[in-house]
């Protein structure tokens, strides 16, 4: 790739484009060689929706310029699928009715959507509760949680071998009889890994939480009240689970439906996987985001080029509307619903970078004022463009059943704030409206170490060597959760869809902090909230009544099979016995001959601690990674290489039985990319800085 052809794109952006977006032939050879090849393909495919040859030529160039300048980028499925007869939308909601036929039709339909690279949301609230009588079979129902797990398993199967993982959102109304099972189903930190989950909290429930009263539980099949639950008890259960594992989030379902412009088509019950796009059953939405930092203008009003921004907003609305017509939909009902409402989701990215350019702290009052102004401006400009398009192309077909009846409108909704994980990496800007996660970030890939430095931070430090960075360089964990929520709420005032925003919390955050955040999000008018406490997923802590609960080690049977290995150390021969239970390592005993008492005590202590970890379910390879390479005062060369200490010797014996661990010691909270092995930031939906793999896309 020549320097001119790749100008303006970072090394990581080019790596991501090459890995995930450039078109390849059957041999895996790149057809797209430079970013211009990719953006030409996408621009030409999307502009094919234009009405005349002249317009197609004109808008192909304009769309190309938008993307090449990184002023605007569409969602990943559009970048990967345009011109390839593929689906270009990222967000879908599929219905699940209370019958076996409907449930397994949905499983099949979800697989078809995932095959095309889309993410799906499901409302499980119509399914009868666990234990309900099924008259036809004379059996009992297994409940919504069991069928959620069926879809999770199907997603796991479909994603194998693919480059884009199927992601899901599972939602259950807080007044469903199985709500407690739903809240707790991910408590082990391992189950249903292909789902984010959210509780659909009603206004009645939130009012009961505040008053400390009970609320009604409704059987969806019989459509009658069958119980009452203590609202604060259920709310506390939600808070405890979110504190422990980051799930469930909350969506404020009544607020979503009250503000839904197409409410006469029926209630909305679910969103896409990241929560920013509420959709009717079978509806889809294509997304795209404008890079705000590109409109910084030190000489302009508010330091922002409003006129150029307005022009890009209008072009981006036209782009997203064209995508609806050139799209290939995975199912006929999705095509009908998507073209009936013509929802689009134009959003933003680069917000944190814009604030840095303006020298404004992310959590400053001026930032909230600017957020409201930019959000309101985008909404007005986008609505005006949608109205202009309606005059030449026609209104969206369902307009008579919407709040726009009697007006001209091409799209039922226009404004969404999505996560933008990978496309913001291509654009070289901060993600969505999130703060910068870290200004300096080190990735460990195999045996190499790559250091990423945020470009604006790098620019400042180069000009100011040895100086402390000014206060407007703040990261996600420098910002109080309340400030995160206020930023989300500021944008939500103008967003007709919703806002995806992770409320980052430090590891030391309390249950009270989570509770306060959830209540504040409701009071400030957001449509939903997701929190993530640093390190919680890897720690897999369970909580009960406000206190951490220790994972108890398994009881030891009277008789176990074992193997004993001998290894030389600088202190003499170390004898290590490994016992097995249910074909898994269960205990380790270490003893060393002809050595001092303290050395024997150290060996015994190491064995006891390893045994405790194994009996508590810790992977033996994790133990190896923690012990391997620890230095000591008496290293010794053996036939297997250098043994540096007793802990290192134990690690080497464990490797004999459970496989080599190439990486050395790693941090207990470290997450690694499933595609390239790079270190990931610890957040709910991390994006790999090296290859662009996204845990939640």
C-alpha positions in Angstrom: 0.0 0.0 0.0 1.5 3.3 -1.0 1.9 6.2 1.4 -0.4 8.4 -0.7 -3.1 5.8 -0.9 -3.2 5.2 2.8 -2.7 8.9 3.9 -4.6 9.8 7.0 -5.2 6.1 8.1 -3.4 4.8 11.1 -1.5 1.6 11.0 -4.2 -0.1 13.1 -6.9 1.3 10.9 -5.2 -0.2 7.8 -4.7 -3.5 9.6 -8.4 -3.6 10.5 -9.5 -2.7 7.0 -7.3 -5.5 5.6 -8.4 -8.1 8.1 -12.1 -7.4 8.1 -13.3 -5.2 5.3 -11.3 -5.5 2.2 -12.8 -7.8 -0.4 -10.9 -11.1 -1.0 -11.0 -13.7 -3.7 -11.5 -17.4 -3.2 -7.8 -17.9 -2.6 -7.9 -15.3 0.2 -6.0 -12.7 -1.9 -7.0 -9.1 -1.4 -9.1 -7.6 -4.2 -9.4 -4.3 -2.3 -5.9 -3.0 -2.0 -6.3 0.5 -0.5 -9.1 2.2 1.4 -10.2 4.0 -1.8 -11.1 0.6 -3.3 -13.3 -0.3 -0.4 -15.1 3.1 -0.3 -15.6 3.1 -4.1 -17.3 -0.2 -3.9 -19.5 0.9 -1.0 -20.4 4.3 -2.5 -21.2 2.8 -5.9 -23.4 0.1 -4.4 -25.4 2.5 -2.2 -25.8 5.2 -4.8 -27.4 2.6 -7.1 -30.6 3.5 -5.3 -30.6 7.0 -6.9 -33.2 7.6 -9.5 -31.1 8.7 -12.5 -27.7 7.9 -14.0 -26.6 11.5 -13.3 -27.7 11.3 -9.7 -26.0 7.9 -9.3 -22.7 9.3 -10.6 -23.0 12.5 -8.5 -23.8 10.6 -5.3 -21.3 7.9 -5.8 -18.6 10.6 -5.7 -20.2 12.4 -2.7 -20.6 9.2 -0.7 -17.0 8.2 -1.5 -15.7 11.6 -0.3 -17.7 11.3 2.9 -16.1 8.0 3.8 -12.7 8.7 2.5 -12.4 11.8 4.6 -13.8 9.8 7.5 -16.5 12.4 8.0 -19.1 9.6 8.0 -18.9 5.9 8.1 -21.8 3.4 7.9 -22.1 0.3 10.1 -19.8 -2.7 9.6 -22.3 -4.8 7.6 -22.6 -2.0 5.0 -18.8 -1.8 4.6 -18.4 -5.6 4.3 -21.5 -6.4 2.3 -22.1 -3.5 -0.1 -21.7 -4.7 -3.7 -21.7 -8.3 -2.6 -25.5 -9.0 -2.5 -25.4 -9.2 1.3 -27.5 -7.7 4.1 -26.3 -4.2 5.0 -28.2 -3.7 8.3 -26.8 -4.3 11.8 -29.9 -4.3 13.9 -32.9 -6.7 13.9 -35.7 -7.7 16.3 -37.4 -11.1 15.9 -40.7 -12.0 17.5 -41.3 -15.0 19.8 -44.8 -16.1 20.3 -46.0 -18.7 22.9 -45.8 -21.8 20.8 -43.2 -24.4 19.9 -43.6 -23.6 16.2 -43.0 -19.9 16.7 -40.0 -20.5 19.0 -38.2 -22.7 16.6 -39.1 -20.5 13.6 -37.3 -17.8 15.5 -34.3 -20.0 16.1 -34.1 -20.6 12.4 -34.6 -16.9 11.5 -32.0 -15.8 14.0 -29.5 -18.1 12.4 -30.3 -16.6 9.0 -29.8 -13.1 10.4 -26.5 -14.1 12.1 -25.3 -15.7 8.9 -25.6 -12.2 7.3 -23.7 -10.6 10.1 -26.6 -8.9 11.9 -27.4 -8.8 15.6 -30.8 -9.7 17.0 -33.0 -8.7 19.8 -35.8 -10.8 21.4 -38.6 -10.1 23.8 -39.3 -13.3 25.7 -42.2 -11.8 27.6 -44.9 -13.6 25.7 -43.7 -17.0 26.7 -45.6 -18.8 29.4 -43.7 -19.1 32.7 -41.7 -22.2 33.7 -43.9 -24.9 35.1 -47.1 -23.8 33.3 -49.4 -26.6 32.2 -49.3 -27.4 28.4 -52.7 -28.9 27.6 -51.8 -30.4 24.2 -48.9 -32.5 25.5 -50.2 -32.7 29.1 -46.7 -31.6 30.2 -45.2 -28.4 31.7 -43.6 -25.5 30.0 -39.8 -24.9 30.5 -40.1 -21.1 30.4 -38.4 -18.3 28.6 -34.9 -18.7 30.1 -34.7 -22.2 28.7 -35.6 -21.1 25.2 -33.1 -18.1 25.4 -30.4 -20.8 26.0 -31.6 -22.6 22.9 -31.0 -19.5 20.8 -27.7 -19.0 22.5 -26.6 -22.5 21.5 -27.7 -21.9 17.9 -25.8 -18.7 17.8 -22.7 -20.5 19.0 -23.0 -23.0 16.2 -23.6 -20.4 13.4 -20.7 -18.2 14.4 -18.1 -20.9 14.1 -15.7 -20.2 11.3 -17.2 -16.7 10.7 -15.5 -13.4 10.9 -18.4 -11.6 12.7 -19.9 -13.1 15.8 -23.7 -13.2 16.1 -24.8 -11.0 19.0 -28.2 -11.0 20.8 -30.2 -9.0 23.2 -32.6 -10.9 25.5 -35.4 -8.9 27.2 -38.0 -9.9 29.7 -40.6 -7.7 31.3 -40.1 -7.1 35.0 -43.8 -8.2 35.6 -43.2 -11.7 34.0 -43.4 -14.6 36.6 -39.9 -15.9 35.7 -38.2 -12.6 36.2 -36.0 -13.8 39.0 -34.7 -16.8 36.9 -34.0 -14.3 34.1 -32.0 -11.9 36.3 -29.8 -14.6 37.7 -29.2 -16.7 34.6 -25.8 -15.2 33.9 -24.6 -15.1 37.5 -21.8 -17.6 36.9 -20.2 -15.3 34.3 -20.0 -18.1 31.7 -23.6 -18.9 30.6 -25.3 -17.5 27.6 -22.2 -15.7 26.4 -23.9 -14.7 23.1 -26.5 -12.6 24.8 -26.6 -9.3 26.5 -29.7 -9.2 28.7 -31.9 -6.4 29.9 -35.0 -6.2 32.2 -37.9 -4.2 30.6 -38.7 -2.0 33.6 -42.2 -0.5 33.6 -43.1 2.9 35.0 -45.3 1.0 37.6 -42.3 -1.0 38.7 -40.0 2.0 39.0 -42.7 3.9 41.0 -43.0 0.9 43.3 -39.2 0.8 43.8 -39.2 4.4 44.9 -42.2 3.9 47.2 -41.0 0.6 48.6 -44.3 -1.2 47.6 -45.1 -4.3 45.7 -46.1 -4.5 42.0 -48.2 -6.9 39.9 -46.9 -10.1 38.2 -48.8 -11.0 35.1 -49.1 -14.4 33.4 -48.7 -13.6 29.7 -50.6 -16.6 28.5 -53.7 -16.1 30.8 -53.3 -12.3 30.7 -54.1 -12.0 34.4 -52.4 -10.9 37.6 -51.1 -14.0 39.3 -48.8 -12.6 42.1 -47.3 -9.5 43.6 -43.5 -9.1 44.2 -41.6 -6.7 46.4 -40.3 -4.1 43.9 -37.2 -3.2 46.0 -36.3 -6.9 46.4 -36.4 -7.4 42.6 -34.6 -4.1 42.0 -31.9 -5.2 44.5 -31.5 -8.5 42.6 -31.0 -6.6 39.3 -28.4 -4.3 41.0 -26.5 -7.2 42.6 -26.2 -9.1 39.3 -25.2 -6.0 37.3 -22.5 -5.3 39.9 -21.2 -8.8 39.7 -21.2 -9.4 36.0 -22.5 -6.3 34.1 -25.9 -7.9 33.3 -28.8 -7.3 33.3 -29.2 -3.7 32.1 -32.4 -1.9 32.2 -34.6 -0.6 29.4 -37.5 1.7 30.4 -40.1 0.0 28.2 -43.0 2.4 28.8 -40.8 5.4 27.9 -39.7 3.7 24.7 -43.3 3.1 23.7 -44.5 6.5 24.6 -41.9 8.1 22.4 -42.2 5.6 19.5 -43.4 7.5 16.4 -45.1 4.3 15.0 -46.9 3.2 18.2 -50.1 2.4 16.3 -48.3 -0.5 14.7 -48.2 -2.1 18.1 -45.9 -2.1 21.2 -42.1 -2.4 21.0 -40.7 -5.0 23.3 -37.1 -5.4 22.4 -34.0 -3.6 21.1 -30.9 -4.6 19.1 -27.9 -6.2 21.0 -26.5 -2.9 22.3 -29.8 -1.3 23.3 -29.7 1.8 21.1 -32.3 0.7 18.6 -35.8 -0.2 19.8 -37.6 -2.0 17.0 -41.0 -3.6 16.2 -41.0 -7.3 15.5 -39.3 -8.1 12.2 -38.0 -4.6 11.9 -34.4 -3.7 11.1 -32.3 -0.6 11.0 -29.1 0.4 9.3 -26.7 2.7 11.2 -24.0 5.2 10.4 -22.0 7.7 12.4 -20.5 11.2 11.8 -17.0 11.9 13.1 -17.5 15.1 15.2 -13.8 15.8 15.7 -13.5 16.5 12.0 -15.7 19.6 12.5 -13.5 21.3 15.1 -12.8 24.8 13.9 -11.0 27.1 16.3 -12.2 30.1 14.4 -15.8 29.1 14.2 -18.7 29.6 16.5 -18.3 27.4 19.6 -15.1 26.1 17.9 -17.3 24.0 15.5 -18.0 24.2 11.8 -21.8 24.1 11.9 -22.4 24.7 8.2 -20.2 21.9 7.0 -21.7 19.6 9.7 -25.2 20.4 8.4 -24.1 19.4 4.9 -22.6 16.1 6.1 -25.8 15.3 8.1 -27.9 15.8 5.0 -25.6 13.6 2.9 -25.5 10.9 5.6 -29.3 10.8 5.8 -29.5 10.3 2.1 -26.9 7.6 2.2 -28.7 5.6 4.9 -32.1 6.0 3.1 -30.5 4.6 0.0 -29.2 1.6 1.9 -32.8 0.6 2.7 -33.5 0.2 -1.0 -30.3 -1.6 -2.1 -30.3 -3.8 1.0 -30.7 -7.6 0.8 -33.0 -8.6 3.6 -32.6 -12.1 5.2 -36.4 -12.6 5.5 -39.5 -11.3 3.5 -41.2 -10.0 6.7 -38.1 -8.1 7.7 -38.0 -6.5 4.2 -41.7 -5.5 4.5 -41.4 -4.0 8.0 -38.1 -2.3 7.2 -39.4 -0.6 4.1 -42.7 0.2 5.7 -41.1 2.4 8.4 -37.8 3.1 6.8 -36.0 3.7 10.1 -32.5 5.0 9.9 -30.0 5.5 12.7 -27.6 8.4 12.1 -25.2 8.8 15.0 -22.0 10.3 16.1 -18.5 9.4 17.1 -15.4 11.3 18.1 -17.2 13.2 20.9 -14.4 12.8 23.5 -11.8 13.8 20.9 -13.8 16.9 20.0 -13.8 17.9 23.7 -10.1 17.4 24.0 -9.6 19.7 20.9 -11.8 22.3 22.6 -9.9 21.8 25.9 -13.2 20.9 27.7 -13.3 18.2 30.4 -15.7 15.4 29.5 -17.7 15.9 32.7 -17.7 19.7 32.6 -21.0 21.7 32.5 -19.8 23.2 29.1 -19.6 19.6 27.7 -23.3 18.9 28.6 -24.3 22.2 27.0 -22.5 21.4 23.9 -23.9 17.9 23.8 -27.4 19.2 23.9 -26.7 21.8 21.2 -25.0 19.3 18.8 -27.8 16.7 19.4 -30.6 19.2 18.8 -28.8 20.6 15.7 -28.3 17.1 14.2 -31.9 16.1 14.9 -33.3 19.3 13.2 -31.0 19.0 10.1 -31.6 15.2 9.7 -35.4 15.7 10.0 -35.3 18.5 7.4 -33.4 16.3 5.0 -35.8 13.4 5.6 -38.7 15.7 4.8 -37.0 17.0 1.6 -36.4 13.4 0.5 -40.1 12.6 1.1 -41.1 15.3 -1.3 -39.2 13.7 -4.2 -39.3 10.0 -3.1 -42.4 9.7 -1.1 -43.2 9.3 2.6 -42.5 6.1 4.5 -45.5 3.8 3.8 -46.7 3.5 7.4 -46.8 7.3 7.9 -50.6 7.3 8.3 -50.1 5.2 11.5 -47.5 7.4 12.9 -47.0 10.8 14.6 -46.1 12.2 11.2 -49.5 11.8 9.7 -50.3 14.8 7.7 -46.7 15.8 7.3 -43.9 14.8 4.9 -41.3 12.4 6.3 -39.2 9.8 4.5 -38.1 8.0 7.7 -39.9 7.1 10.8 -36.8 7.6 12.9 -33.5 9.2 12.1 -31.2 9.6 15.1 -29.4 6.8 17.0 -26.2 6.8 19.1 -24.6 3.4 18.6 -21.3 2.1 20.0 -19.2 2.6 16.8 -16.4 0.3 18.1 -14.7 -0.8 14.9 -15.7 2.1 12.6 -14.3 4.7 15.0 -11.0 2.8 14.9 -11.0 3.1 11.1 -11.9 6.8 11.4 -9.1 7.3 14.0 -11.4 8.8 16.6 -12.9 8.0 20.0 -15.8 5.7 20.1 -19.4 7.1 19.9 -20.0 9.5 22.9 -17.7 7.5 25.2 -14.7 9.0 26.9 -11.3 7.7 25.9 -10.7 4.4 27.7 -6.9 4.9 28.0 -4.4 7.3 26.5 -1.6 4.7 26.5 -2.5 1.1 25.9 -0.2 -1.9 25.5 -1.3 -5.0 23.6 0.4 -8.4 24.1 0.2 -10.5 20.9 2.0 -13.8 21.1 5.5 -12.9 22.3 5.4 -9.3 21.0 4.3 -6.1 22.7 2.6 -3.3 20.8 2.0 0.1 22.4 -0.8 2.3 21.3 -0.9 6.0 22.2 -3.9 8.2 21.6 -3.0 10.6 18.8 -4.1 13.8 20.5 -2.3 12.7 23.7 0.8 11.8 21.7 0.7 15.2 19.9 0.4 17.0 23.3 3.2 15.1 25.0 5.5 15.6 22.0 5.0 19.3 22.3 5.3 19.3 26.1 7.9 16.7 27.1 8.0 15.8 30.8 4.9 17.9 31.6 1.7 16.7 33.3 -1.2 16.5 30.9 -3.9 19.2 31.4 -7.1 18.3 33.1 -9.2 17.8 29.9 -7.2 14.6 29.2 -9.5 12.3 31.2 -10.3 8.6 30.8 -13.4 6.6 31.4 -12.4 5.8 35.0 -11.6 9.4 35.8 -15.2 10.3 35.3 -17.9 9.7 38.0 -20.7 7.4 36.9 -23.2 10.2 37.4 -21.3 12.3 34.8 -21.5 9.4 32.3 -25.2 9.2 32.8 -25.7 13.0 32.4 -23.9 12.9 29.1 -26.1 10.1 27.9 -29.2 12.0 29.1 -28.1 15.2 27.4 -28.0 13.4 24.0 -31.1 11.4 24.6 -33.2 14.6 24.6 -32.8 14.8 20.8 -32.5 11.1 19.9 -35.7 9.6 18.6 -34.3 6.1 18.8 -32.0 5.5 21.8 -28.4 5.8 23.1 -25.9 3.1 23.7 -23.6 4.1 26.5 -21.6 2.1 29.0 -21.6 3.6 32.4 -18.0 2.6 33.5 -17.5 2.1 37.2 -14.3 1.4 39.1 -13.7 -2.0 40.5 -14.3 -0.7 44.0 -17.8 0.6 43.1 -20.4 -0.5 45.6 -23.9 -1.9 45.1 -25.2 1.5 46.3 -23.3 3.1 43.4 -25.0 0.8 40.9 -28.4 1.4 42.4 -27.9 5.2 42.4 -26.9 5.0 38.7 -30.0 3.0 37.7 -32.3 5.4 39.5 -30.6 8.5 38.1 -30.8 7.1 34.5 -34.6 6.8 35.0 -35.0 10.2 36.5 -33.0 11.9 33.8 -35.2 10.5 31.0 -32.9 8.0 29.4 -34.4 5.0 27.6 -32.1 2.4 29.2 -28.8 1.9 31.0 -25.9 -0.5 31.1 -23.2 -0.4 33.7 -19.8 -2.1 33.7 -17.7 -2.4 36.9 -14.0 -2.8 36.0 -12.8 -6.4 36.3 -16.2 -7.9 37.2 -16.5 -10.3 34.3 -13.1 -11.9 34.9 -13.6 -12.1 38.6 -17.0 -13.7 38.3 -18.1 -12.7 41.8 -21.6 -13.7 43.0 -23.3 -11.5 45.5 -26.0 -12.1 48.0 -27.6 -9.5 50.3 -25.0 -6.9 49.5 -21.9 -8.9 50.2 -19.5 -10.9 48.0 -19.9 -14.6 48.3 -16.8 -16.8 48.1 -16.7 -19.7 45.7 -16.5 -22.7 47.9 -14.0 -25.5 47.0 -15.4 -29.0 46.3 -15.3 -31.6 49.1 -12.5 -34.1 48.8 -13.5 -37.8 48.2 -11.8 -40.4 50.4 -10.0 -42.0 47.4 -8.5 -40.3 44.3 -6.2 -41.4 41.5 -2.9 -39.6 41.2 0.5 -39.2 39.4 3.8 -38.2 40.9 6.6 -36.4 39.0 10.1 -35.5 40.0 11.9 -32.4 38.9 15.3 -30.9 39.8 15.5 -27.5 41.4 18.3 -25.5 43.0 17.2 -26.8 46.4 17.1 -30.5 45.4 14.6 -32.8 43.9 11.0 -31.6 44.0 8.3 -34.3 44.1 4.9 -33.2 42.8 1.8 -35.3 43.2 -1.4 -34.4 41.2 -4.7 -36.0 42.1 -7.6 -36.3 39.7 -11.4 -36.2 40.3 -13.9 -36.5 37.5 -11.0 -36.6 35.1 -9.9 -33.1 36.1 -6.9 -32.1 38.3 -8.1 -31.7 41.9 -5.1 -31.3 44.2 -1.3 -30.8 44.1 1.1 -31.9 46.8 4.7 -30.7 46.7 7.5 -31.9 48.8 11.3 -31.4 48.6 14.0 -33.6 49.9 17.2 -32.7 51.8 16.4 -29.1 52.2 15.7 -26.7 55.0 12.5 -26.4 56.9 11.4 -23.1 55.4 11.9 -24.5 51.9 9.7 -27.5 52.7 7.1 -25.2 54.2 7.2 -23.0 51.0 6.7 -26.1 48.8 3.8 -27.3 51.0 2.2 -23.9 51.0 2.3 -23.6 47.2 0.7 -27.1 46.9 -2.1 -26.1 49.3 -2.9 -22.9 47.5 -2.9 -24.6 44.1 -5.2 -27.3 45.5 -7.6 -24.7 46.8 -7.6 -23.0 43.4 -8.2 -26.3 41.5 -11.0 -27.4 43.8 -12.6 -24.0 43.2 -12.6 -24.5 39.5 -9.6 -22.4 38.4 -8.1 -23.5 35.0 -4.7 -25.2 35.6 -3.3 -23.2 32.7 -4.1 -20.0 34.5 -2.1 -21.3 37.5 0.8 -22.1 35.2 0.6 -18.6 33.7 0.9 -17.1 37.2 3.7 -19.4 38.4 5.8 -19.8 35.3 9.0 -17.8 35.2 9.0 -16.6 38.8 12.7 -16.1 39.7 14.5 -17.4 42.7 17.9 -17.4 44.4 19.0 -20.9 43.1 18.2 -21.3 39.4 19.4 -24.5 37.8 19.7 -26.0 34.3 18.0 -29.4 33.9 17.3 -31.6 30.9 14.1 -29.6 30.4 15.8 -26.2 30.5 16.3 -23.5 33.2 14.2 -24.0 36.4 14.3 -20.6 38.1 12.5 -21.4 41.4 10.2 -23.9 43.2 7.0 -22.1 41.8 8.5 -22.3 38.3 9.2 -26.0 38.8 5.6 -26.6 39.8 4.5 -24.8 36.7 6.7 -26.9 34.5 5.3 -30.1 35.9 1.7 -28.9 35.4 2.6 -28.1 31.8 3.7 -31.7 31.3 0.2 -32.8 32.0 -2.0 -30.0 30.8 -0.2 -28.4 27.9 2.3 -25.7 27.4 1.4 -22.1 28.2 3.3 -19.8 25.9 2.5 -16.6 27.6 4.0 -15.8 30.9 2.3 -14.3 33.9 -0.7 -12.2 33.1 -2.9 -9.9 35.0 -6.0 -11.6 36.4 -8.3 -9.1 34.8 -6.6 -9.3 31.3 -9.0 -10.0 28.4 -7.6 -11.3 25.1 -8.9 -11.0 21.5 -10.4 -14.3 20.3 -9.1 -13.5 16.7 -5.5 -12.2 17.1 -4.6 -12.6 20.8 -4.2 -8.9 21.5 -4.9 -7.5 25.0 -8.4 -5.9 25.1 -9.6 -3.0 27.3 -11.7 -4.2 30.2 -15.2 -3.0 29.3 -18.5 -4.6 28.5 -18.1 -4.7 24.7 -14.4 -4.3 24.1 -13.0 -3.7 20.6 -9.6 -5.1 19.7 -7.1 -2.3 19.0 -5.1 -4.5 16.7 -7.6 -6.3 14.3 -11.0 -4.7 15.2 -12.7 -7.8 16.5 -15.6 -6.7 18.6 -16.9 -8.9 21.5 -20.5 -7.6 21.1 -20.9 -7.0 17.4 
